[in-house]
Amino acid sequence: MVTFGKLNLDTDFEYRVIREEENDLDLFIDLNYRSLDIKLEDTNFFNSRVQFPFVRSIILRLNKESDIITIHLMRDIDLFSAFANFEINISNSIISIKNEYEKVLMYKSIK
């Protein structure tokens, strides 16, 4: 597990910082066109998960002092190829991005 500001990240994938300015940071995680399942057990809107097929990469955009991060799902290597993005609260949490037999499972757990 690695920590960037308030983000606790547990991942099987290599990551790299692609932008860092004062407290702002962008992390790039290459998924190599795998399907991404986002586990949503703690919501009353979805039943269990949301799946995005053929995700090239994820960009985690955060401010090191904030509890809110933005997650961008990318279709290609180009930084303007985001096809979905959303915000999550990361306070007292661990964000996991795990490889599960050619698909990726993303979920949030309590720290």
Long-range contacts (C-beta under 8 A, 24 or more apart in sequence): 1-94, 4-62, 4-64, 5-62, 5-63, 5-64, 5-65, 5-66, 6-62, 6-64, 6-65, 6-66, 6-67, 6-90, 6-91, 7-60, 7-62, 7-69, 7-90, 7-95, 8-90, 8-93, 8-94, 8-95, 8-111, 9-60, 9-94, 9-95, 9-96, 9-97, 10-94, 10-95, 10-96, 10-97, 10-98, 11-96, 11-97, 11-98, 12-97, 12-98, 12-99, 13-97, 13-99, 13-104, 18-59, 18-79, 23-63, 23-64, 23-65, 24-61, 24-62, 24-63, 24-64, 25-61, 25-62, 25-63, 25-64, 26-59, 26-60, 26-61, 26-62, 27-59, 27-60, 27-62, 28-57, 28-58, 28-59, 29-57, 29-58, 29-59, 29-60, 29-97, 30-56, 30-57, 31-55, 31-56, 31-57, 31-58, 31-104, 32-56, 34-99, 34-102, 34-103, 34-104, 35-102, 35-103, 35-104, 36-73, 36-103, 36-104, 36-106, 37-100, 37-103, 37-104, 37-105, 37-106, 38-106, 38-107, 39-105, 39-106, 39-107, 41-107, 42-108, 52-83, 52-84, 55-104, 56-81, 58-97, 58-106, 60-95, 62-90, 67-91, 69-95
